[in-house]
C-alpha cells in the first residue's frame, strides 16, 4: 500500500507539471529559465517554500532541535523578516531592470569580469555544498524511514549511495528537460502536500507523548523538558543569542535577497505585484514552519529519551515511529517531491547562471537563445554528476547537517551580500572594489574558520587539560569562548568587506557614476498592501522572542 500511494502521488505531480507547462516554449531563454515570466503569487510562494524547505532543512533543523531545543527556530522565523525586506526593498530594484540573474545586475552595476567571479562563486556554493546536502539528507531520510538497508540487504553506506543516485537522476530530468515552469508547478503541488504531511508528524507525535491528547502532549514536553523551550542560546550552543543581531540576519538576507536559486522564482513573476505578494505570502507561511522543522525534534528527544546514533536521525526515526502505515507512502512521496524540488531548483538556477553569465561571455559571445539553453542544460548535467559523487561523504560532517550548510556558505554569503548591497546603494564604488571583496572576502573567511579558529580552540583545550579540567560542559564552553562564533565572524567580515569597497571608492572612484537601468518589459507597479503586510508579519515574528 505504501509503495502504491508513493508511486501514485509522484506520478500525479509529474503529470500535472507536464500539463501546466505544455504551452511554454522551453527552447527560448525566458521560457526555460523564467517560465515565460508567467508565474503568479501562489505558484511563486509554493516554489519558494519548496526550494527552501527540503529534506536538508527538515532533517537538519529537527536534528539540531533534538539536541538544543527550539532556539534553532531562529533560522526560520528570522527568514520571514528577511523575506519582507527583500519583497519591499530589493525586489523593486531588481525587477525594474528586467534582469534574469543576480550576476546580470552585477554586470550592469560593475562590469563583466565581476559578474563572472560572482557566477563562479554561486556555482561553487551549489555544486559543493547545497546540491550534495540535499541529496544526502533526502537519502538519509528515506533510508531510515523505510529501513532500506534491511529491506534491500545492503549496508547503510551502499543504501545512501543508491538513494543519492536515484534522487539525483530523477531530479536532473525535471530540471534539465522541464525548465523553471515545470519545477515551479510541481513545487506548488508538493508544497501543499508537504505542509499537510509535515503537520501530521507533530500531530501524531504529540498524541503519542500525551497518551492520545495533543494538549497533554504539549504540557508533558513543556514540564519535562523546559530547557528545550529556551530561545536564549548559551555561549556553546549552535546559535548564541547575540548572533541573531550579527551574522544570522546577514545569512538570511544573503539567502532570500541575493541567492539566485531563490530569486529566480520571483524573477519569473508576471509583474512586480505578483512577485511581492508571492514572497510575502511565503514569509507568512515561513513563520509557521517551525511546527514542521523544529517541534518534531523536541518530540523525538522525549520519545527516544535523547538516545539516537546521530541527531540527524531524529526526524526520520520519529516519522517511522508515529505515522500510521497507511500514510507512510503519501508522506514519502511528499518528502521525495521536496527533495526533488530543492535539487532541481538549484540545478535549473545553475544552468541559468552558466548559460547567461558564463557561456555567452567566455565561450560563445554570439550564441543564440537556443544554443545558450543547450549549453546551460549540458552544464547542469555535469554539475549534477559532481554533486552525486560528493553527497555520500557528508555523513562525516562533525556538527550535523544544518551546521555544515550554514558554516560552509558563510565563505560566500558575506562577500556576495556586501557587493550586492553596496552596488545598489552607492554610485561611485568601482568594479575593483567588488573584485577585491569577492576574492579576498572568501579567503578571509576560510582562513578565519579553518586556520585561525582550530588553532585557537586547540590552544584553549590544551590549557584546560593542563589545568585538569575534564567536565564536558566546561570544556564545551571553553571551546566556544576560544574563538568567536562563525555567525559573529560573518558580521565582522561583512563590515570589513563594505569598508574595503567604500575605501576603494575614495581612492579610485568610478569615473562615471552608476545610473540604474530601467526597463518597460515588466510592470513594476508595487502591491499597495506590501508595507502593511510586511509590518504585521515582522511584528508577529518579534513577538515570539518576547513569549519565549
Secondary structure, 3 states (H helix, E strand, C coil): CHHHHHHHHHHHHHHHHHHHHCCCCCCCHHHHHHHHHCECHHHHHHHHHHHHCCHHHHHHHHHHHHHHCHHHHHHHHHHHHHHHHHHHHHHHHHHCCCCCCHHHHHHHHCCHHHHHHHHHHHHHHHHHHHHHHHHHHHHHHHHHHCCHHHHHCCCHHHHHHHHHHHHHHHHHHHHHHHHHHHHHHHHHHHHHHHHHHHHHHHHHHHHHHCCCCHHHHHHHHHHHCHHHHCCCCCCCCCCCHHHHHCHHHHHHHHHHHCCHHHHHHHHCECEHHHHHHHHHHHHHHHHHCHHHHCHHHHHHHHHCCCCCCCHHHHHHHHHHHHCCHHHHHHHHHHHHHHHHHHHHHHHHHHHHHHHHHHHHHHHCCCCCHHHHHHHHHHHHHHHHHHHHHHHHHHHHCCCCHHHHHHHHHHHHHHHHHHHHHHHHHCCCCCHHHHHHHHHHHHHHHHHHHHHHHHHHHHHHHHHHHHCCCCCHHHHHHHHHHCCCCHHHHHHHHHHHHHHHHHHHHHHCCCCCCCCCCCCCCCECCCCCCHHHHHHHHHHHHHHHHHHC
